[in-house]
Amino acid sequence: MSAAYSFRLPTGGRIMRDQPLDFRFDGKSYQGLVGDTLASALLANGVTLIGRSFKYHRRRGIYSAGPEEPNALVQLHQGARTEPNTRATMVELVAGMQVDSQNRWPTLAFDWRSINQAFSRMMPSGFYYKTFMWPPKFWMFYESQIRKAAGLGLSPRLSDPDHYAIEFAHCDVLVAGGGPAGLSAALAAARSGVRVVLADERAEIGGSLLWERKDINGHSSSLWAEQAIAELASMRNVRLLPRSTVFGVYDHNLIAIAERVTDHLAEAAPGIPRQRLIQLRARRVVVATGSIERPLVFADNDKPGVMLASAVRTYANQYAVLPGRRVAVFTNNDDAYRSAIDAHSAGALEVTVIDTRASVDASLIARLMQAGINHHFDAWIGAVGGKSVESVDILRRDGTRIARIACDLLASSGGWSPTVHLYSQAGGKLRFDEKIAAFVPNTISAAITAVGAAYGEFSLAGALLQGHAAGAEAAKLSGGTVPVTIGAAPSCEPETIGRIEPVWQSPREVSRGKQFVDIQDDVTVDDIELAYRENFRSVEHLKRYTTLGMGTDQGKTSNVNGLAIMASLRGESIPVVGTTTYRAPYTPVALGLFAGTETGKHHTPVRRTALHAWHLENGGTMTTVGHWMRPKVFQGKGESFDAAWRRESLAVRNAVGLADVGTLGKIDIQGPDALEFLQRVYCNNFANLAVGRLRYGLMLREDGIVMDDGTVARLSEQHYLVTTTTVSAGKVMNHFEWLLQTAWPELKCHVVSVTEQFAQFALAGPNSRKVLAALLPHCDVSDNALPHLGLIETTINGQALWIYRMSFSGERAYEIAIGAGFGESLWMRLLECGEPLGITPYGIEAMGVLRIEKGHVAGGELDGRTTAADLGLGKLVRKSGGFVGAALGQRSFLLDAQRPTLVGLVPINPNEAIRCGSQLIGSDVTVPAGAVVPKQGFVSSATPSAFLGHAIALAFLENGALRHGQELIAASPISNESTRVRVVSPVFLDPDNSRLKG
Amino acid sequence: MIERRSALAHHPVILAESIGSSDGVDPDRLVLSERHGLTVFQVTAFSSVVPEATTSLANALGLSAPACNRFSGSATKSLRYIGPGVWLLVGEAAALPSITELRTQLGADATVVDLSHARCVMQLQGNAANRTLAKYCGLDLDVSSFPSGSATNTRFGNIGMHLARTSDLPTFELLVFRGYAEFVFEALCEGAAEFGFRVEP
């Protein structure tokens, strides 16, 4: 034999031999073909060492050909797109792919941590509960080392550059899985005209039809698959979703599907998402997810070169790869014989079947002999020689040696487990079928059924029939007409279901050494026995104590073996032990998929006022208030933030300013019971509010604490317009709706949000009336016609315009409202009219300074802990009650005279600042470090004041009203600041309101 | 002069699109546009007099009273029943009564609120409209469950939206809060990018 081995078979397979793809693994270049997975390409290149195991860092190779892969976890791509723990069996090979192995240092072939194997006796399951205890102060060191050792791949350090989409979808019948049962079901349902979605996790739909050598209607099963797919693709009522994993089933048939849209493309098309999360609502679900092979459990069953038997024939038949030339098949069932035969057909030099059973069907033996395949019955694997598989010892049950054979590929089969995950997530119950030694779906729910291998029906004929029947039934139940041309089920040769004699572990006499049950998490039979001895005997405790089934593969090849071993330890039957709970996702899902489009600037909706563009164009330094964008200041060229707000606040006090207050909540209230409603939701009196007037409104929560404040304007007899703060607009609207719908449905009163209907501006300052007069020469805006707290409805160029005289700043001020579409234009007009009068746009920073100067309470004071009396507004509260908050507001601790009440503070040294949030303590107190000092109050709002020339603050102070003139300290230990302050009235300027009314 | 501007007036896409003539309507072309300057009223009937209010309203508009989550009328004037005793009137100002006239016709049976400026009305037309909207709206928009003449309050992502299907083509009409209009418009552009689309001002 002079030619080098080629693991790629010369003929066959569904790969494109004329389309090679270059890729790199651990820095070395290789070539694969279009149609390869990363795993099949690596095997074709003779790469058998893929990774190092989790705990012991044992050498590991490719184990399977599907989603159940526990070993071949690689770091895919580099840089921002790097993805850890990616199963090589599920990656479509793409040109230029860069792949690295994981969990090894410095190299895969020579990994330092493989020294763990020498300490394996000290690292059984749960060892970390019993070690790293002493000395306690070393824990942080232990923890950092454990953290370094834990995990397999590396998290990306850069933001995910790809974009993901979500899509809501609806259909009548969802078929999960596109193998024989699934395609059959989809065809039957689709032909009846109902809306059908067929999802399959692979690039090519067809499942086992693509790798089992069976015939349908006289042709290869893969040809039938191609025809079925073509027919489905031509139907308008069908949506085919290849490369899509149905990963979760939620209430009322809400199905989560992860579609890999462009992962298989070398370059993504612009505007197309990398992956899509489809939230599908299906009337009926047909679960046709097939089954997953279990391995046999024997010593050193984890070495590179050991594979699931079905994987051997999948690689041979679908990918034209035979990863070994001397093949041994270790089995307890008939199905694995297919792998032996297919390996022989693929050109294996030698094939040996090792069967634990004493006797086997004569026809099987005949086929083996025909192919020249060796066989041993009543036989077990004793030892697996070599770092990767090189030889295998064959023994009798009592330990006597039969033979040692050279072997480079050891295919193991312990039977098949139906893939019941989706069915179980939907609440379906399982039963254990002794005949096939597997858990199968038991109850049939109206909304979801399982068919084919997922139901425990392992014959092809049975799968096709069941699929067809289920598809037709699902279509009928979802309202489709009973099919006219649905046709008959496809036919194929009947098969007898193969026999299985379950064995869950190898006897110690035969197989010494580590018998791995969960290969990914390095859980052995010894660990399960330890769990049993330590009394962690329920299947859920077994899982958590040993970590069996907790890896990225979620125990797909290990759960049943593990629980069966525990069952035998407990002396109970397998169904009594049962399975652990199945949870979504079925296989790993990229986190980006759940974020969808709600990242970056799309994380939160953006809400803009009518003046948004103008603000940006004119130096507006924007900030977010909830979803709204508001300008903090308008910075001129070269002007600092600080200079800007000072300039703006002085302009308002000395001339006139213009601010966009469109974000405040506005609620339209109409109806015969509108006044009654207002009286109930506000604690102050509106019964004497005349038409054409407005008034401050104070709203309490049910517990008597202040919720929000605003204004109430009476537009006509039964028509009011209420304003709220920006932040609480939604909350107040909800509050109103909830009260009207549930507490007072008898009130004839409607509330509608009109926040968005009006652009609204505050025009404030000594010159404000003059600006208004210039804007509206035809309208009487004198103090007679428009006194403080009055309102006028007028027009400008034929458009309705409202003027409300109210002030937040303490200056003469008006708020002007117009339909929002006219907002920008009106603003510009106001600036024109105000230019000779020194009009200055101002933002919320200046607005905040002005209101503190005037002593108006706002967010800092309405913090959810304060009552009306605390705020100095106790006189507004109606003694007669009858409003939300009246009853609980009478609780004694809310009426306590000692409660902190609103005061003003100024610094003793006029150059010092006062820190918001400072605690107020006595000025005579010396404060040793670490001492506890009685607190008398706290600072709720603070600011420097350009107009007053020093800092000012609003604060809450015990007995505040009686303590004006006293000195205190405002202490802020967090920022290491402390200021001597004097208690004063919270109204720092114009206490007789002459500026306001003047 | 005080001029009216659309909420989308400053969006770069709107500013950049050339004004093209739409030569006929083609279902394979996805078109996003705005319906400018419409009148939108919300009418709410008091719960004890819903039938009376329904009759008055239908008469005032010269339209039939629509069933739940349906609308009667056309693009120029439509009456949409969106909640128990709650309607939206959407149409061109010239085709609809003024708010004062409407209030007179409805008398004490219902209240009317003008939301004409509070909403931005967008239109999405073409075969790919379903899949574009499906990125933001969880309703089943297939013609079998949301045929022409359907109208309902629902969600666009995390934002409230009123959605109607105005033709089988399909043509969808979206009403969103004015303040969110640019955000929604951008989201629609991004969602439609996959299918290729055109903005018509």
Chai-1 contact restraints between the chains, C-beta under 6 A:
chainA,res_idxA,chainB,res_idxB,connection_type,confidence,min_distance_angstrom,max_distance_angstrom,comment,restraint_id
A,A165,B,K135,contact,1.0,0.0,6.0,A-B,restraint_1
A,E167,B,A134,contact,1.0,0.0,6.0,A-B,restraint_2
A,E167,B,K135,contact,1.0,0.0,6.0,A-B,restraint_3
A,F168,B,A134,contact,1.0,0.0,6.0,A-B,restraint_4
A,F168,B,G138,contact,1.0,0.0,6.0,A-B,restraint_5
A,H170,B,D140,contact,1.0,0.0,6.0,A-B,restraint_6
A,G271,B,A193,contact,1.0,0.0,6.0,A-B,restraint_7
A,G271,B,E194,contact,1.0,0.0,6.0,A-B,restraint_8
A,I272,B,E194,contact,1.0,0.0,6.0,A-B,restraint_9
A,P605,B,I159,contact,1.0,0.0,6.0,A-B,restraint_10
A,P605,B,Y180,contact,1.0,0.0,6.0,A-B,restraint_11
A,P605,B,F183,contact,1.0,0.0,6.0,A-B,restraint_12
A,V606,B,F183,contact,1.0,0.0,6.0,A-B,restraint_13
A,R607,B,G179,contact,1.0,0.0,6.0,A-B,restraint_14
A,R607,B,Y180,contact,1.0,0.0,6.0,A-B,restraint_15
A,R608,B,G179,contact,1.0,0.0,6.0,A-B,restraint_16
A,R608,B,E182,contact,1.0,0.0,6.0,A-B,restraint_17
A,A613,B,H10,contact,1.0,0.0,6.0,A-B,restraint_18
A,D668,B,V113,contact,1.0,0.0,6.0,A-B,restraint_19
A,Q670,B,T111,contact,1.0,0.0,6.0,A-B,restraint_20
A,K748,B,F46,contact,1.0,0.0,6.0,A-B,restraint_21
A,H750,B,T44,contact,1.0,0.0,6.0,A-B,restraint_22
A,H750,B,T111,contact,1.0,0.0,6.0,A-B,restraint_23
A,V752,B,Q42,contact,1.0,0.0,6.0,A-B,restraint_24
A,V752,B,V113,contact,1.0,0.0,6.0,A-B,restraint_25
A,E756,B,A118,contact,1.0,0.0,6.0,A-B,restraint_26
A,E756,B,F177,contact,1.0,0.0,6.0,A-B,restraint_27
A,E756,B,R178,contact,1.0,0.0,6.0,A-B,restraint_28
A,E756,B,G179,contact,1.0,0.0,6.0,A-B,restraint_29
A,Q757,B,L115,contact,1.0,0.0,6.0,A-B,restraint_30
A,Q757,B,H117,contact,1.0,0.0,6.0,A-B,restraint_31
A,Q757,B,A118,contact,1.0,0.0,6.0,A-B,restraint_32
A,I796,B,I2,contact,1.0,0.0,6.0,A-B,restraint_33
A,N797,B,M1,contact,1.0,0.0,6.0,A-B,restraint_34
A,N797,B,I2,contact,1.0,0.0,6.0,A-B,restraint_35
A,Q799,B,I2,contact,1.0,0.0,6.0,A-B,restraint_36
A,G819,B,H117,contact,1.0,0.0,6.0,A-B,restraint_37
A,A820,B,H117,contact,1.0,0.0,6.0,A-B,restraint_38
A,A820,B,R178,contact,1.0,0.0,6.0,A-B,restraint_39
A,G821,B,R4,contact,1.0,0.0,6.0,A-B,restraint_40
A,G821,B,R5,contact,1.0,0.0,6.0,A-B,restraint_41
A,G821,B,H117,contact,1.0,0.0,6.0,A-B,restraint_42
A,F822,B,I2,contact,1.0,0.0,6.0,A-B,restraint_43
A,F822,B,R4,contact,1.0,0.0,6.0,A-B,restraint_44
A,E824,B,R5,contact,1.0,0.0,6.0,A-B,restraint_45
A,S825,B,I2,contact,1.0,0.0,6.0,A-B,restraint_46
A,S825,B,E3,contact,1.0,0.0,6.0,A-B,restraint_47
A,L826,B,I2,contact,1.0,0.0,6.0,A-B,restraint_48
